[in-house]
Each structure stands twice: as structure tokens, then as C-alpha cells.
Amino acid sequence: MEGKTTISFANVSANYENGHDVLSDVSFNISGGAFYFLTGASGAGKTTLLRLIYQLHKPASGQIKLFGQECDSLSRNDISALRHKMAIVFQEYSLISHMTVFENVALPLRVRGFPNDKIKKLVTKTLEWVGLGKYADVYPLELSGGQQQRVSVARAIIIQPAILLADEPTGNLDDENASRLMELFIQMNKVFGTTIILATHNKKLLETYHFPIITVENHHVAFSGTTPENDSARKWKGPKPQAQNYFTQLSKQFEDIGNA
């Protein structure tokens, strides 16, 4: 997937529900395996951009392609199939309060029809790697904000998505938990080759982790640190991740279980 265009916008415009413009004539290409920060003032359109990619918001005009497919001509089933290749993490966690941590993380696998024995192995291993193995039977509201966010990330990680969209995932976290979450995303990008777009207001993250930036301003987007046609987002320039590589091991676990 790396090197191929994964996300393509051509002259895309989008409106708020009240009809006011939020994005206008936006065009760019993002290649597989890239990692971008997404910034902009509150209300500038960052969330709308992510929702357009995830096909939760339809453009007013223009064309969006995902994995080479033109989205405006896809059926509902086709869009559902596309979403199976993607995951989205929200700042507000979006966990289901009456389901345990285990069941929240297992949900994407159940939707995809995985058998129960594989679900148990995958969920158990994934929770271990995000440091929540002992919380499998706990309900979300019994966890801290940082722990809930890691459950949300575990739910995204478990399907090994080709695209991960993260909307202010560190917004409610202290510096330590924000750094831990960033390490998980970095490993996901490096090991799985996941294309990641992470929306943030956190200047410390932008200064510490030197990924290129997409800025949304005045209804348009601008790229800095690279160009979308020749991006260098896969070249990691920030602090080295910890020696223990969660995702190399997790990826092998997925493979072993899949071949079982």
C-alpha cells in the first residue's frame, strides 16, 4: 500500500447543516503509510475533513477517492466495506457504556464475523499491549479519561486499519498519557503501514513529533513540512519509540491467530 494514493480529494467543498461553507475547493492526495497532523482553529473544519474521509459527511461538490475508488458512485454496502478498512478515534471516546471494555474492543471483530475463539485471543492480546489487560471486565465509566481513550484506540488497532483518523485524541490527556498514545500511533504507522491523520491543538505534540502538518483555515487546507504529491511523512524524525515494539508482536499474534 505504501507509495500508492490512499486518500484523494479533487475540488471538494462541504457545508455545515445550516448551509454555510466549511470547506471550499479542497484538493490533495495522501499516500499509503503517511502520517499527518491536522490543525486549525476550532470550527475551521478539521472534524468535517475527517468525517468526509470516513464517509460520514457527503461533499457538496467535488470528488473523493479512497483506495482508488470514487466514493460518490458507491452503494451503501460498498461504503460499509470501505469503512471496514478504516478506523476513527474521537476525543470523547465513543465507548458503549453498558458494554465491558472487552466487549467494546471486540465489537469491530463481531461486526466482521470473527469466531468467538479468535475474538477472545485478539482482544486479550490487544488490551495487554495498550496496558489494560486487567480491565477487560470493567465498564468504561469506571475508568479514567486516559484509560477510556486507550480502550478507544484498542478498538481501532484491533482491525489493523489501512487508514486511522484521530480527532483530538489527546485533548483530554496529560502529557504522559498523550505521549504514550502517540507512541502507539507511531508504532501502528511504522509496523502496520497505517495511514494516519491526527487532529490536534497541542503545540507540544507538533514540536516534539516532527510529522508534516495539514492546516485548515479560511475554508481551505495547506500542507507544511512536505507536499501531498511527494510526502515524506513516513520518515520518522521524532524521538525513538521505546525498545519494546508492541505492534511487531501484536502483528505476529494476528497472523498466528489468523492461520490457526
Residue pairs with C-beta under 8 A, 6 or more apart in sequence:
1 32
1 33
1 162
1 193
1 195
2 31
2 32
2 33
2 193
2 234
3 31
3 32
3 33
4 31
4 32
4 68
5 29
5 30
5 31
5 32
5 65
5 68
6 30
6 31
6 32
6 34
6 66
6 67
6 162
6 163
6 195
7 28
7 29
7 30
7 53
7 64
7 65
7 66
7 163
7 195
8 28
8 29
8 30
8 63
8 64
8 65
8 66
9 26
9 27
9 28
9 29
9 52
9 62
9 63
9 64
10 27
10 62
10 63
10 64
10 65
11 25
11 26
11 27
11 61
11 62
11 63
12 23
12 25
12 26
12 27
12 52
12 59
12 61
12 62
12 63
12 64
13 21
13 23
13 24
13 25
13 26
13 59
13 60
13 61
13 62
14 21
14 22
14 23
14 45
14 48
14 52
14 57
14 58
14 59
14 60
15 21
15 22
15 60
16 22
16 48
21 219
22 45
22 48
22 219
23 45
23 48
23 49
23 52
23 216
23 219
23 220
23 221
24 219
24 220
25 62
25 220
26 49
26 62
26 220
26 221
27 62
28 214
28 221
28 223
28 228
29 228
29 229
30 36
30 195
30 197
30 228
30 231
31 195
31 231
32 162
32 193
32 195
33 189
33 193
33 194
33 195
33 233
33 234
34 195
34 196
34 212
34 231
34 233
34 234
35 185
35 186
35 189
35 195
35 196
35 198
35 211
35 212
35 233
35 234
36 196
36 197
36 198
36 211
36 212
36 213
36 214
36 231
36 233
37 198
37 199
37 200
37 205
37 206
37 209
37 211
37 212
37 213
37 214
38 46
38 49
38 50
38 197
38 198
38 199
38 200
38 213
38 214
38 215
38 216
39 46
39 199
39 200
39 201
39 206
39 213
39 214
39 215
39 216
40 46
40 215
40 216
40 217
41 217
42 201
44 216
44 217
45 216
45 219
46 167
46 199
46 216
47 167
47 199
48 57
49 214
49 216
49 221
50 88
50 165
50 167
50 197
50 199
51 57
52 58
52 59
52 64
53 64
53 66
53 86
53 163
53 165
53 197
54 83
54 86
54 88
54 165
55 66
55 71
55 79
55 82
55 83
59 72
63 70
63 71
63 72
64 70
64 71
64 72
65 71
66 82
66 86
66 163
67 82
67 85
67 162
69 78
69 82
71 79
71 82
74 82
84 112
84 159
85 161
85 162
85 163
86 161
86 162
86 163
86 164
86 165
87 108
87 155
87 156
87 157
87 159
87 161
87 163
87 164
87 165
88 156
88 164
88 165
88 166
88 167
89 149
89 152
89 153
89 156
89 164
89 165
89 166
89 167
89 169
90 152
90 167
90 168
90 169
91 167
91 168
91 169
91 171
91 172
93 140
93 145
93 148
93 149
93 151
93 152
94 152
95 104
95 140
95 148
95 151
95 152
95 155
96 103
96 104
96 107
96 140
97 139
97 140
97 141
98 139
99 107
99 139
99 140
100 136
100 137
100 138
100 139
101 127
101 132
101 135
101 136
101 137
101 138
101 139
101 140
101 143
101 151
102 123
102 127
102 136
102 137
104 140
104 151
104 155
105 123
105 126
105 127
105 151
105 154
105 155
105 158
106 119
106 123
106 158
107 155
108 155
108 158
108 159
109 118
109 119
109 122
109 123
109 158
109 159
110 119
112 159
114 122
118 257
118 258
118 260
121 253
121 257
122 158
122 253
122 254
122 257
123 136
123 158
124 133
124 136
125 250
125 253
126 154
126 157
126 158
126 250
127 133
127 135
127 136
127 154
129 157
129 246
129 247
129 249
129 250
130 150
130 151
130 153
130 154
130 157
130 184
130 246
131 150
131 180
132 147
132 150
132 151
132 154
135 143
135 147
135 151
140 148
140 151
143 151
145 172
145 173
146 172
146 173
146 174
146 177
149 169
149 170
149 172
149 173
149 177
149 181
150 180
150 181
150 184
152 169
153 169
153 181
153 184
153 185
156 164
157 184
157 188
157 247
157 250
160 192
160 194
160 251
160 254
161 194
162 193
162 194
162 195
163 194
163 195
163 196
163 197
164 185
164 188
164 194
164 195
164 196
164 197
165 196
165 197
166 185
166 196
166 197
166 198
166 199
167 199
168 199
168 200
168 201
169 181
169 198
169 200
170 177
170 178
170 181
170 182
170 200
170 202
170 205
171 200
171 201
171 202
173 181
175 204
178 202
178 205
179 208
182 205
182 209
183 241
183 242
184 246
184 247
185 196
185 198
186 209
186 236
186 238
186 241
187 241
187 245
187 246
187 247
187 248
188 194
188 196
188 247
189 195
189 196
189 234
190 236
190 241
190 247
191 245
191 247
191 248
191 251
192 247
192 251
197 214
200 206
206 213
208 238
208 239
209 238
209 239
210 225
210 237
210 238
211 225
211 233
211 237
211 238
212 223
212 224
212 225
212 226
212 231
212 232
212 233
213 223
213 224
213 225
214 221
214 222
214 223
215 221
215 222
215 223
215 224
225 232
226 232
226 233
